[in-house]
């Protein structure tokens, strides 16, 4: 039973880290899109 609890905890940890990294990447992409929409001529490479 303890092994299953550890396995579930490890899977949850990996899922949280993966979703967090994906969310950060998607947030950066939306920030670039927002910058380009608001000021099309501005350099939007910086976050």
mmCIF entry with sequence, helices, sheets and N, C-alpha, C, O atoms, coordinates in Angstrom:
data_MODEL
# 
_entry.id   MODEL 
# 
_entity.id                         1 
_entity.type                       polymer 
_entity.pdbx_number_of_molecules   1 
# 
_entity_poly.entity_id                      1 
_entity_poly.type                           'polypeptide(L)' 
_entity_poly.nstd_linkage                   no 
_entity_poly.nstd_monomer                   no 
_entity_poly.pdbx_seq_one_letter_code       
;(UNK)(UNK)(UNK)(UNK)(UNK)(UNK)(UNK)(UNK)(UNK)(UNK)(UNK)(UNK)(UNK)(UNK)(UNK)(UNK)
(UNK)(UNK)(UNK)(UNK)(UNK)(UNK)(UNK)(UNK)(UNK)(UNK)(UNK)(UNK)(UNK)(UNK)(UNK)(UNK)
(UNK)(UNK)(UNK)(UNK)(UNK)(UNK)(UNK)(UNK)(UNK)(UNK)(UNK)(UNK)(UNK)(UNK)(UNK)
;
_entity_poly.pdbx_seq_one_letter_code_can   XXXXXXXXXXXXXXXXXXXXXXXXXXXXXXXXXXXXXXXXXXXXXXX 
_entity_poly.pdbx_strand_id                 A 
# 
loop_
_entity_poly_seq.entity_id 
_entity_poly_seq.num 
_entity_poly_seq.mon_id 
_entity_poly_seq.hetero 
1 1  UNK n 
1 2  UNK n 
1 3  UNK n 
1 4  UNK n 
1 5  UNK n 
1 6  UNK n 
1 7  UNK n 
1 8  UNK n 
1 9  UNK n 
1 10 UNK n 
1 11 UNK n 
1 12 UNK n 
1 13 UNK n 
1 14 UNK n 
1 15 UNK n 
1 16 UNK n 
1 17 UNK n 
1 18 UNK n 
1 19 UNK n 
1 20 UNK n 
1 21 UNK n 
1 22 UNK n 
1 23 UNK n 
1 24 UNK n 
1 25 UNK n 
1 26 UNK n 
1 27 UNK n 
1 28 UNK n 
1 29 UNK n 
1 30 UNK n 
1 31 UNK n 
1 32 UNK n 
1 33 UNK n 
1 34 UNK n 
1 35 UNK n 
1 36 UNK n 
1 37 UNK n 
1 38 UNK n 
1 39 UNK n 
1 40 UNK n 
1 41 UNK n 
1 42 UNK n 
1 43 UNK n 
1 44 UNK n 
1 45 UNK n 
1 46 UNK n 
1 47 UNK n 
# 
_struct_asym.id          A 
_struct_asym.entity_id   1 
# 
_struct_conf.conf_type_id            HELX_P 
_struct_conf.id                      HELX_P1 
_struct_conf.pdbx_PDB_helix_id       AA1 
_struct_conf.beg_label_comp_id       UNK 
_struct_conf.beg_label_asym_id       A 
_struct_conf.beg_label_seq_id        2 
_struct_conf.pdbx_beg_PDB_ins_code   ? 
_struct_conf.end_label_comp_id       UNK 
_struct_conf.end_label_asym_id       A 
_struct_conf.end_label_seq_id        38 
_struct_conf.pdbx_end_PDB_ins_code   ? 
_struct_conf.beg_auth_comp_id        UNK 
_struct_conf.beg_auth_asym_id        A 
_struct_conf.beg_auth_seq_id         2 
_struct_conf.end_auth_comp_id        UNK 
_struct_conf.end_auth_asym_id        A 
_struct_conf.end_auth_seq_id         38 
_struct_conf.pdbx_PDB_helix_class    1 
_struct_conf.details                 ? 
_struct_conf.pdbx_PDB_helix_length   37 
# 
_struct_conf_type.id          HELX_P 
_struct_conf_type.criteria    ? 
_struct_conf_type.reference   ? 
# 
loop_
_atom_site.group_PDB 
_atom_site.id 
_atom_site.type_symbol 
_atom_site.label_atom_id 
_atom_site.label_alt_id 
_atom_site.label_comp_id 
_atom_site.label_asym_id 
_atom_site.label_entity_id 
_atom_site.label_seq_id 
_atom_site.pdbx_PDB_ins_code 
_atom_site.Cartn_x 
_atom_site.Cartn_y 
_atom_site.Cartn_z 
_atom_site.occupancy 
_atom_site.B_iso_or_equiv 
_atom_site.pdbx_formal_charge 
_atom_site.auth_seq_id 
_atom_site.auth_comp_id 
_atom_site.auth_asym_id 
_atom_site.auth_atom_id 
_atom_site.pdbx_PDB_model_num 
ATOM 1   N N  . UNK A 1 1  ? 0.819  -1.192 0.000   1.00 0.00 ? 1  UNK A N  1 
ATOM 2   C CA . UNK A 1 1  ? 0.000  0.000  0.000   1.00 0.00 ? 1  UNK A CA 1 
ATOM 3   C C  . UNK A 1 1  ? 0.870  1.266  0.000   1.00 0.00 ? 1  UNK A C  1 
ATOM 4   O O  . UNK A 1 1  ? 0.561  2.242  -0.683  1.00 0.00 ? 1  UNK A O  1 
ATOM 5   N N  . UNK A 1 2  ? 1.938  1.234  0.759   1.00 0.00 ? 2  UNK A N  1 
ATOM 6   C CA . UNK A 1 2  ? 2.839  2.381  0.818   1.00 0.00 ? 2  UNK A CA 1 
ATOM 7   C C  . UNK A 1 2  ? 3.480  2.612  -0.547  1.00 0.00 ? 2  UNK A C  1 
ATOM 8   O O  . UNK A 1 2  ? 3.697  3.757  -0.943  1.00 0.00 ? 2  UNK A O  1 
ATOM 9   N N  . UNK A 1 3  ? 3.781  1.549  -1.257  1.00 0.00 ? 3  UNK A N  1 
ATOM 10  C CA . UNK A 1 3  ? 4.395  1.682  -2.579  1.00 0.00 ? 3  UNK A CA 1 
ATOM 11  C C  . UNK A 1 3  ? 3.456  2.400  -3.545  1.00 0.00 ? 3  UNK A C  1 
ATOM 12  O O  . UNK A 1 3  ? 3.883  3.243  -4.334  1.00 0.00 ? 3  UNK A O  1 
ATOM 13  N N  . UNK A 1 4  ? 2.188  2.058  -3.472  1.00 0.00 ? 4  UNK A N  1 
ATOM 14  C CA . UNK A 1 4  ? 1.209  2.706  -4.348  1.00 0.00 ? 4  UNK A CA 1 
ATOM 15  C C  . UNK A 1 4  ? 1.074  4.195  -4.007  1.00 0.00 ? 4  UNK A C  1 
ATOM 16  O O  . UNK A 1 4  ? 0.937  5.029  -4.902  1.00 0.00 ? 4  UNK A O  1 
ATOM 17  N N  . UNK A 1 5  ? 1.112  4.516  -2.743  1.00 0.00 ? 5  UNK A N  1 
ATOM 18  C CA . UNK A 1 5  ? 1.028  5.921  -2.328  1.00 0.00 ? 5  UNK A CA 1 
ATOM 19  C C  . UNK A 1 5  ? 2.238  6.701  -2.843  1.00 0.00 ? 5  UNK A C  1 
ATOM 20  O O  . UNK A 1 5  ? 2.100  7.830  -3.315  1.00 0.00 ? 5  UNK A O  1 
ATOM 21  N N  . UNK A 1 6  ? 3.416  6.098  -2.750  1.00 0.00 ? 6  UNK A N  1 
ATOM 22  C CA . UNK A 1 6  ? 4.620  6.759  -3.260  1.00 0.00 ? 6  UNK A CA 1 
ATOM 23  C C  . UNK A 1 6  ? 4.551  6.927  -4.777  1.00 0.00 ? 6  UNK A C  1 
ATOM 24  O O  . UNK A 1 6  ? 4.953  7.957  -5.317  1.00 0.00 ? 6  UNK A O  1 
ATOM 25  N N  . UNK A 1 7  ? 4.039  5.904  -5.452  1.00 0.00 ? 7  UNK A N  1 
ATOM 26  C CA . UNK A 1 7  ? 3.910  5.979  -6.905  1.00 0.00 ? 7  UNK A CA 1 
ATOM 27  C C  . UNK A 1 7  ? 2.943  7.080  -7.313  1.00 0.00 ? 7  UNK A C  1 
ATOM 28  O O  . UNK A 1 7  ? 3.224  7.847  -8.234  1.00 0.00 ? 7  UNK A O  1 
ATOM 29  N N  . UNK A 1 8  ? 1.806  7.161  -6.633  1.00 0.00 ? 8  UNK A N  1 
ATOM 30  C CA . UNK A 1 8  ? 0.826  8.210  -6.927  1.00 0.00 ? 8  UNK A CA 1 
ATOM 31  C C  . UNK A 1 8  ? 1.416  9.589  -6.645  1.00 0.00 ? 8  UNK A C  1 
ATOM 32  O O  . UNK A 1 8  ? 1.197  10.519 -7.421  1.00 0.00 ? 8  UNK A O  1 
ATOM 33  N N  . UNK A 1 9  ? 2.154  9.737  -5.558  1.00 0.00 ? 9  UNK A N  1 
ATOM 34  C CA . UNK A 1 9  ? 2.784  11.012 -5.219  1.00 0.00 ? 9  UNK A CA 1 
ATOM 35  C C  . UNK A 1 9  ? 3.811  11.412 -6.275  1.00 0.00 ? 9  UNK A C  1 
ATOM 36  O O  . UNK A 1 9  ? 3.895  12.582 -6.647  1.00 0.00 ? 9  UNK A O  1 
ATOM 37  N N  . UNK A 1 10 ? 4.586  10.451 -6.758  1.00 0.00 ? 10 UNK A N  1 
ATOM 38  C CA . UNK A 1 10 ? 5.585  10.737 -7.785  1.00 0.00 ? 10 UNK A CA 1 
ATOM 39  C C  . UNK A 1 10 ? 4.911  11.147 -9.100  1.00 0.00 ? 10 UNK A C  1 
ATOM 40  O O  . UNK A 1 10 ? 5.349  12.091 -9.757  1.00 0.00 ? 10 UNK A O  1 
ATOM 41  N N  . UNK A 1 11 ? 3.861  10.446 -9.473  1.00 0.00 ? 11 UNK A N  1 
ATOM 42  C CA . UNK A 1 11 ? 3.133  10.798 -10.703 1.00 0.00 ? 11 UNK A CA 1 
ATOM 43  C C  . UNK A 1 11 ? 2.523  12.183 -10.581 1.00 0.00 ? 11 UNK A C  1 
ATOM 44  O O  . UNK A 1 11 ? 2.566  12.963 -11.532 1.00 0.00 ? 11 UNK A O  1 
ATOM 45  N N  . UNK A 1 12 ? 1.956  12.499 -9.420  1.00 0.00 ? 12 UNK A N  1 
ATOM 46  C CA . UNK A 1 12 ? 1.369  13.825 -9.209  1.00 0.00 ? 12 UNK A CA 1 
ATOM 47  C C  . UNK A 1 12 ? 2.444  14.909 -9.293  1.00 0.00 ? 12 UNK A C  1 
ATOM 48  O O  . UNK A 1 12 ? 2.209  15.970 -9.871  1.00 0.00 ? 12 UNK A O  1 
ATOM 49  N N  . UNK A 1 13 ? 3.597  14.653 -8.732  1.00 0.00 ? 13 UNK A N  1 
ATOM 50  C CA . UNK A 1 13 ? 4.685  15.628 -8.781  1.00 0.00 ? 13 UNK A CA 1 
ATOM 51  C C  . UNK A 1 13 ? 5.134  15.887 -10.222 1.00 0.00 ? 13 UNK A C  1 
ATOM 52  O O  . UNK A 1 13 ? 5.330  17.035 -10.620 1.00 0.00 ? 13 UNK A O  1 
ATOM 53  N N  . UNK A 1 14 ? 5.294  14.829 -10.989 1.00 0.00 ? 14 UNK A N  1 
ATOM 54  C CA . UNK A 1 14 ? 5.694  14.966 -12.389 1.00 0.00 ? 14 UNK A CA 1 
ATOM 55  C C  . UNK A 1 14 ? 4.628  15.727 -13.171 1.00 0.00 ? 14 UNK A C  1 
ATOM 56  O O  . UNK A 1 14 ? 4.955  16.568 -14.009 1.00 0.00 ? 14 UNK A O  1 
ATOM 57  N N  . UNK A 1 15 ? 3.362  15.440 -12.904 1.00 0.00 ? 15 UNK A N  1 
ATOM 58  C CA . UNK A 1 15 ? 2.282  16.132 -13.601 1.00 0.00 ? 15 UNK A CA 1 
ATOM 59  C C  . UNK A 1 15 ? 2.268  17.621 -13.256 1.00 0.00 ? 15 UNK A C  1 
ATOM 60  O O  . UNK A 1 15 ? 2.074  18.460 -14.136 1.00 0.00 ? 15 UNK A O  1 
ATOM 61  N N  . UNK A 1 16 ? 2.471  17.946 -11.997 1.00 0.00 ? 16 UNK A N  1 
ATOM 62  C CA . UNK A 1 16 ? 2.473  19.359 -11.585 1.00 0.00 ? 16 UNK A CA 1 
ATOM 63  C C  . UNK A 1 16 ? 3.633  20.108 -12.229 1.00 0.00 ? 16 UNK A C  1 
ATOM 64  O O  . UNK A 1 16 ? 3.457  21.227 -12.710 1.00 0.00 ? 16 UNK A O  1 
ATOM 65  N N  . UNK A 1 17 ? 4.808  19.502 -12.243 1.00 0.00 ? 17 UNK A N  1 
ATOM 66  C CA . UNK A 1 17 ? 5.970  20.153 -12.861 1.00 0.00 ? 17 UNK A CA 1 
ATOM 67  C C  . UNK A 1 17 ? 5.740  20.332 -14.365 1.00 0.00 ? 17 UNK A C  1 
ATOM 68  O O  . UNK A 1 17 ? 6.067  21.380 -14.922 1.00 0.00 ? 17 UNK A O  1 
ATOM 69  N N  . UNK A 1 18 ? 5.187  19.328 -15.012 1.00 0.00 ? 18 UNK A N  1 
ATOM 70  C CA . UNK A 1 18 ? 4.925  19.422 -16.446 1.00 0.00 ? 18 UNK A CA 1 
ATOM 71  C C  . UNK A 1 18 ? 3.904  20.490 -16.785 1.00 0.00 ? 18 UNK A C  1 
ATOM 72  O O  . UNK A 1 18 ? 4.100  21.256 -17.728 1.00 0.00 ? 18 UNK A O  1 
ATOM 73  N N  . UNK A 1 19 ? 2.830  20.550 -16.038 1.00 0.00 ? 19 UNK A N  1 
ATOM 74  C CA . UNK A 1 19 ? 1.793  21.556 -16.291 1.00 0.00 ? 19 UNK A CA 1 
ATOM 75  C C  . UNK A 1 19 ? 2.334  22.954 -15.999 1.00 0.00 ? 19 UNK A C  1 
ATOM 76  O O  . UNK A 1 19 ? 2.016  23.902 -16.716 1.00 0.00 ? 19 UNK A O  1 
ATOM 77  N N  . UNK A 1 20 ? 3.133  23.085 -14.969 1.00 0.00 ? 20 UNK A N  1 
ATOM 78  C CA . UNK A 1 20 ? 3.719  24.386 -14.637 1.00 0.00 ? 20 UNK A CA 1 
ATOM 79  C C  . UNK A 1 20 ? 4.636  24.880 -15.753 1.00 0.00 ? 20 UNK A C  1 
ATOM 80  O O  . UNK A 1 20 ? 4.568  26.046 -16.142 1.00 0.00 ? 20 UNK A O  1 
ATOM 81  N N  . UNK A 1 21 ? 5.487  24.007 -16.266 1.00 0.00 ? 21 UNK A N  1 
ATOM 82  C CA . UNK A 1 21 ? 6.398  24.389 -17.348 1.00 0.00 ? 21 UNK A CA 1 
ATOM 83  C C  . UNK A 1 21 ? 5.629  24.740 -18.614 1.00 0.00 ? 21 UNK A C  1 
ATOM 84  O O  . UNK A 1 21 ? 5.963  25.704 -19.303 1.00 0.00 ? 21 UNK A O  1 
ATOM 85  N N  . UNK A 1 22 ? 4.606  23.962 -18.915 1.00 0.00 ? 22 UNK A N  1 
ATOM 86  C CA . UNK A 1 22 ? 3.794  24.240 -20.093 1.00 0.00 ? 22 UNK A CA 1 
ATOM 87  C C  . UNK A 1 22 ? 3.053  25.558 -19.935 1.00 0.00 ? 22 UNK A C  1 
ATOM 88  O O  . UNK A 1 22 ? 2.965  26.340 -20.882 1.00 0.00 ? 22 UNK A O  1 
ATOM 89  N N  . UNK A 1 23 ? 2.520  25.808 -18.750 1.00 0.00 ? 23 UNK A N  1 
ATOM 90  C CA . UNK A 1 23 ? 1.808  27.062 -18.497 1.00 0.00 ? 23 UNK A CA 1 
ATOM 91  C C  . UNK A 1 23 ? 2.707  28.272 -18.652 1.00 0.00 ? 23 UNK A C  1 
ATOM 92  O O  . UNK A 1 23 ? 2.288  29.293 -19.198 1.00 0.00 ? 23 UNK A O  1 
ATOM 93  N N  . UNK A 1 24 ? 3.931  28.169 -18.180 1.00 0.00 ? 24 UNK A N  1 
ATOM 94  C CA . UNK A 1 24 ? 4.883  29.276 -18.316 1.00 0.00 ? 24 UNK A CA 1 
ATOM 95  C C  . UNK A 1 24 ? 5.189  29.548 -19.787 1.00 0.00 ? 24 UNK A C  1 
ATOM 96  O O  . UNK A 1 24 ? 5.257  30.703 -20.208 1.00 0.00 ? 24 UNK A O  1 
ATOM 97  N N  . UNK A 1 25 ? 5.372  28.495 -20.555 1.00 0.00 ? 25 UNK A N  1 
ATOM 98  C CA . UNK A 1 25 ? 5.659  28.642 -21.981 1.00 0.00 ? 25 UNK A CA 1 
ATOM 99  C C  . UNK A 1 25 ? 4.470  29.256 -22.721 1.00 0.00 ? 25 UNK A C  1 
ATOM 100 O O  . UNK A 1 25 ? 4.645  30.142 -23.557 1.00 0.00 ? 25 UNK A O  1 
ATOM 101 N N  . UNK A 1 26 ? 3.296  28.795 -22.419 1.00 0.00 ? 26 UNK A N  1 
ATOM 102 C CA . UNK A 1 26 ? 2.096  29.335 -23.077 1.00 0.00 ? 26 UNK A CA 1 
ATOM 103 C C  . UNK A 1 26 ? 1.886  30.788 -22.684 1.00 0.00 ? 26 UNK A C  1 
ATOM 104 O O  . UNK A 1 26 ? 1.488  31.603 -23.516 1.00 0.00 ? 26 UNK A O  1 
ATOM 105 N N  . UNK A 1 27 ? 2.149  31.122 -21.422 1.00 0.00 ? 27 UNK A N  1 
ATOM 106 C CA . UNK A 1 27 ? 2.008  32.501 -20.974 1.00 0.00 ? 27 UNK A CA 1 
ATOM 107 C C  . UNK A 1 27 ? 2.959  33.422 -21.736 1.00 0.00 ? 27 UNK A C  1 
ATOM 108 O O  . UNK A 1 27 ? 2.582  34.537 -22.097 1.00 0.00 ? 27 UNK A O  1 
ATOM 109 N N  . UNK A 1 28 ? 4.174  32.973 -21.982 1.00 0.00 ? 28 UNK A N  1 
ATOM 110 C CA . UNK A 1 28 ? 5.135  33.779 -22.737 1.00 0.00 ? 28 UNK A CA 1 
ATOM 111 C C  . UNK A 1 28 ? 4.656  33.995 -24.172 1.00 0.00 ? 28 UNK A C  1 
ATOM 112 O O  . UNK A 1 28 ? 4.811  35.087 -24.720 1.00 0.00 ? 28 UNK A O  1 
ATOM 113 N N  . UNK A 1 29 ? 4.080  32.966 -24.778 1.00 0.00 ? 29 UNK A N  1 
ATOM 114 C CA . UNK A 1 29 ? 3.577  33.104 -26.147 1.00 0.00 ? 29 UNK A CA 1 
ATOM 115 C C  . UNK A 1 29 ? 2.420  34.098 -26.205 1.00 0.00 ? 29 UNK A C  1 
ATOM 116 O O  . UNK A 1 29 ? 2.361  34.927 -27.112 1.00 0.00 ? 29 UNK A O  1 
ATOM 117 N N  . UNK A 1 30 ? 1.500  34.020 -25.244 1.00 0.00 ? 30 UNK A N  1 
ATOM 118 C CA . UNK A 1 30 ? 0.385  34.959 -25.222 1.00 0.00 ? 30 UNK A CA 1 
ATOM 119 C C  . UNK A 1 30 ? 0.855  36.385 -24.954 1.00 0.00 ? 30 UNK A C  1 
ATOM 120 O O  . UNK A 1 30 ? 0.259  37.335 -25.460 1.00 0.00 ? 30 UNK A O  1 
ATOM 121 N N  . UNK A 1 31 ? 1.909  36.544 -24.171 1.00 0.00 ? 31 UNK A N  1 
ATOM 122 C CA . UNK A 1 31 ? 2.459  37.880 -23.925 1.00 0.00 ? 31 UNK A CA 1 
ATOM 123 C C  . UNK A 1 31 ? 3.014  38.473 -25.226 1.00 0.00 ? 31 UNK A C  1 
ATOM 124 O O  . UNK A 1 31 ? 2.830  39.660 -25.495 1.00 0.00 ? 31 UNK A O  1 
ATOM 125 N N  . UNK A 1 32 ? 3.693  37.644 -26.031 1.00 0.00 ? 32 UNK A N  1 
ATOM 126 C CA . UNK A 1 32 ? 4.199  38.116 -27.321 1.00 0.00 ? 32 UNK A CA 1 
ATOM 127 C C  . UNK A 1 32 ? 3.053  38.512 -28.251 1.00 0.00 ? 32 UNK A C  1 
ATOM 128 O O  . UNK A 1 32 ? 3.114  39.542 -28.922 1.00 0.00 ? 32 UNK A O  1 
ATOM 129 N N  . UNK A 1 33 ? 2.019  37.690 -28.284 1.00 0.00 ? 33 UNK A N  1 
ATOM 130 C CA . UNK A 1 33 ? 0.869  37.985 -29.142 1.00 0.00 ? 33 UNK A CA 1 
ATOM 131 C C  . UNK A 1 33 ? 0.202  39.282 -28.698 1.00 0.00 ? 33 UNK A C  1 
ATOM 132 O O  . UNK A 1 33 ? -0.156 40.115 -29.531 1.00 0.00 ? 33 UNK A O  1 
ATOM 133 N N  . UNK A 1 34 ? 0.036  39.454 -27.400 1.00 0.00 ? 34 UNK A N  1 
ATOM 134 C CA . UNK A 1 34 ? -0.574 40.669 -26.866 1.00 0.00 ? 34 UNK A CA 1 
ATOM 135 C C  . UNK A 1 34 ? 0.252  41.898 -27.225 1.00 0.00 ? 34 UNK A C  1 
ATOM 136 O O  . UNK A 1 34 ? -0.298 42.940 -27.580 1.00 0.00 ? 34 UNK A O  1 
ATOM 137 N N  . UNK A 1 35 ? 1.564  41.774 -27.132 1.00 0.00 ? 35 UNK A N  1 
ATOM 138 C CA . UNK A 1 35 ? 2.452  42.889 -27.478 1.00 0.00 ? 35 UNK A CA 1 
ATOM 139 C C  . UNK A 1 35 ? 2.314  43.261 -28.952 1.00 0.00 ? 35 UNK A C  1 
ATOM 140 O O  . UNK A 1 35 ? 2.236  44.438 -29.302 1.00 0.00 ? 35 UNK A O  1 
ATOM 141 N N  . UNK A 1 36 ? 2.285  42.242 -29.807 1.00 0.00 ? 36 UNK A N  1 
ATOM 142 C CA . UNK A 1 36 ? 2.173  42.506 -31.246 1.00 0.00 ? 36 UNK A CA 1 
ATOM 143 C C  . UNK A 1 36 ? 0.827  43.116 -31.613 1.00 0.00 ? 36 UNK A C  1 
ATOM 144 O O  . UNK A 1 36 ? 0.744  43.934 -32.529 1.00 0.00 ? 36 UNK A O  1 
ATOM 145 N N  . UNK A 1 37 ? -0.221 42.726 -30.908 1.00 0.00 ? 37 UNK A N  1 
ATOM 146 C CA . UNK A 1 37 ? -1.547 43.295 -31.195 1.00 0.00 ? 37 UNK A CA 1 
ATOM 147 C C  . UNK A 1 37 ? -1.606 44.740 -30.743 1.00 0.00 ? 37 UNK A C  1 
ATOM 148 O O  . UNK A 1 37 ? -2.146 45.590 -31.451 1.00 0.00 ? 37 UNK A O  1 
ATOM 149 N N  . UNK A 1 38 ? -1.056 45.028 -29.569 1.00 0.00 ? 38 UNK A N  1 
ATOM 150 C CA . UNK A 1 38 ? -1.156 46.391 -29.054 1.00 0.00 ? 38 UNK A CA 1 
ATOM 151 C C  . UNK A 1 38 ? -0.229 47.369 -29.776 1.00 0.00 ? 38 UNK A C  1 
ATOM 152 O O  . UNK A 1 38 ? -0.617 48.508 -30.037 1.00 0.00 ? 38 UNK A O  1 
ATOM 153 N N  . UNK A 1 39 ? 0.996  46.935 -30.103 1.00 0.00 ? 39 UNK A N  1 
ATOM 154 C CA . UNK A 1 39 ? 1.942  47.795 -30.824 1.00 0.00 ? 39 UNK A CA 1 
ATOM 155 C C  . UNK A 1 39 ? 2.670  46.960 -31.867 1.00 0.00 ? 39 UNK A C  1 
ATOM 156 O O  . UNK A 1 39 ? 3.706  46.367 -31.564 1.00 0.00 ? 39 UNK A O  1 
ATOM 157 N N  . UNK A 1 40 ? 2.157  46.901 -33.077 1.00 0.00 ? 40 UNK A N  1 
ATOM 158 C CA . UNK A 1 40 ? 2.721  46.012 -34.103 1.00 0.00 ? 40 UNK A CA 1 
ATOM 159 C C  . UNK A 1 40 ? 4.175  46.283 -34.462 1.00 0.00 ? 40 UNK A C  1 
ATOM 160 O O  . UNK A 1 40 ? 4.878  45.374 -34.904 1.00 0.00 ? 40 UNK A O  1 
ATOM 161 N N  . UNK A 1 41 ? 4.637  47.512 -34.281 1.00 0.00 ? 41 UNK A N  1 
ATOM 162 C CA . UNK A 1 41 ? 6.016  47.820 -34.684 1.00 0.00 ? 41 UNK A CA 1 
ATOM 163 C C  . UNK A 1 41 ? 7.025  47.648 -33.548 1.00 0.00 ? 41 UNK A C  1 
ATOM 164 O O  . UNK A 1 41 ? 8.228  47.785 -33.769 1.00 0.00 ? 41 UNK A O  1 
ATOM 165 N N  . UNK A 1 42 ? 6.555  47.353 -32.349 1.00 0.00 ? 42 UNK A N  1 
ATOM 166 C CA . UNK A 1 42 ? 7.461  47.229 -31.193 1.00 0.00 ? 42 UNK A CA 1 
ATOM 167 C C  . UNK A 1 42 ? 8.189  45.882 -31.222 1.00 0.00 ? 42 UNK A C  1 
ATOM 168 O O  . UNK A 1 42 ? 7.620  44.881 -31.656 1.00 0.00 ? 42 UNK A O  1 
ATOM 169 N N  . UNK A 1 43 ? 9.434  45.855 -30.765 1.00 0.00 ? 43 UNK A N  1 
ATOM 170 C CA . UNK A 1 43 ? 10.129 44.560 -30.629 1.00 0.00 ? 43 UNK A CA 1 
ATOM 171 C C  . UNK A 1 43 ? 9.578  43.818 -29.423 1.00 0.00 ? 43 UNK A C  1 
ATOM 172 O O  . UNK A 1 43 ? 9.698  44.294 -28.294 1.00 0.00 ? 43 UNK A O  1 
ATOM 173 N N  . UNK A 1 44 ? 8.984  42.675 -29.645 1.00 0.00 ? 44 UNK A N  1 
ATOM 174 C CA . UNK A 1 44 ? 8.305  41.939 -28.572 1.00 0.00 ? 44 UNK A CA 1 
ATOM 175 C C  . UNK A 1 44 ? 9.054  40.676 -28.174 1.00 0.00 ? 44 UNK A C  1 
ATOM 176 O O  . UNK A 1 44 ? 8.431  39.693 -27.772 1.00 0.00 ? 44 UNK A O  1 
ATOM 177 N N  . UNK A 1 45 ? 10.378 40.681 -28.279 1.00 0.00 ? 45 UNK A N  1 
ATOM 178 C CA . UNK A 1 45 ? 11.148 39.495 -27.957 1.00 0.00 ? 45 UNK A CA 1 
ATOM 179 C C  . UNK A 1 45 ? 11.369 39.351 -26.449 1.00 0.00 ? 45 UNK A C  1 
ATOM 180 O O  . UNK A 1 45 ? 11.606 38.246 -25.960 1.00 0.00 ? 45 UNK A O  1 
ATOM 181 N N  . UNK A 1 46 ? 11.294 40.459 -25.715 1.00 0.00 ? 46 UNK A N  1 
ATOM 182 C CA . UNK A 1 46 ? 11.534 40.382 -24.283 1.00 0.00 ? 46 UNK A CA 1 
ATOM 183 C C  . UNK A 1 46 ? 10.212 40.168 -23.553 1.00 0.00 ? 46 UNK A C  1 
ATOM 184 O O  . UNK A 1 46 ? 9.185  40.723 -23.943 1.00 0.00 ? 46 UNK A O  1 
ATOM 185 N N  . UNK A 1 47 ? 10.243 39.351 -22.475 1.00 0.00 ? 47 UNK A N  1 
ATOM 186 C CA . UNK A 1 47 ? 9.002  39.093 -21.730 1.00 0.00 ? 47 UNK A CA 1 
ATOM 187 C C  . UNK A 1 47 ? 8.519  40.284 -20.948 1.00 0.00 ? 47 UNK A C  1 
ATOM 188 O O  . UNK A 1 47 ? 7.490  40.207 -20.277 1.00 0.00 ? 47 UNK A O  1 
# 
